[in-house]
Amino acid sequence: MIPRHQAVILILLVVASVTMGVVLWNLRERAHQRLLRGENTAPTQAPLVAPAEQATLIVASDADDTVTAREFTLPLPENPQARARAILGKLFELYSTPGSTHPVAGGAASVAQVFLVPASNVAARDSSPGSELAVVDLTSAFASSHPSGIETESLTILSVCATLHANLPAVTEVRFLVDGQQRATLAGHADLTRTYLTADTVPTEGVHP
């Protein structure tokens, strides 16, 4: 005959084994259900692409130190900051292509971010309620690879400011950062510590498709 204390221990072991079996079964079923839910919620369609819209890029030319307005059709996000970044990305993409009129390496990735905040309304001659300051954050790779020279650096600044204003008229002021930090110059000449007024960057040339 099994002693009483051994019988109790045996019963407890059987109960514990059954309980663990039930727990493991429940965990297995929950994991299975999570997998099924994951399969059911997986996207069945490609993500929507931003609709194509017309954008005006103010393109620089080193040949005669001028800028010219050109029209392009490209996908543009609805969010103004994302839209500004996409437009400047296209501008820098043009500059990085072979045969560019203003050769600068880096392409669209040169623009880390664009922030839009209320303008100071102190210096801008065309300031009005709702005017915005665009803070363009460039990458250090773009700045370090930019050709040095007052003309070429100024053309880059000019084209960026004018392009922003052409597509977002509320932008009346522009400031530049490099990797989120203030930098003295772009490549040794163009001042990046100042605020640029877009009113001073509007080109007089016509639009060329």
Secondary structure, DSSP 8 states (H G I E B T S, - for coil): ---HHHHHHHHHHHHHHHHHHHHHHHHHHHHHHHHHHHHHTS--S------EEEEEEEEEETTTTEEEEEEEEEE--SSHHHHHHHHHHHHHHHHHSTT-SS--TTGGGGEEEEEEEE---SS-TT--TT-EEEEEEE-HHHHHHS--SHHHHHHHHHHHHHHHHHH-TTEEEEEEEETTB--SBSSSSSBSSS-EEGGG----S-EE-
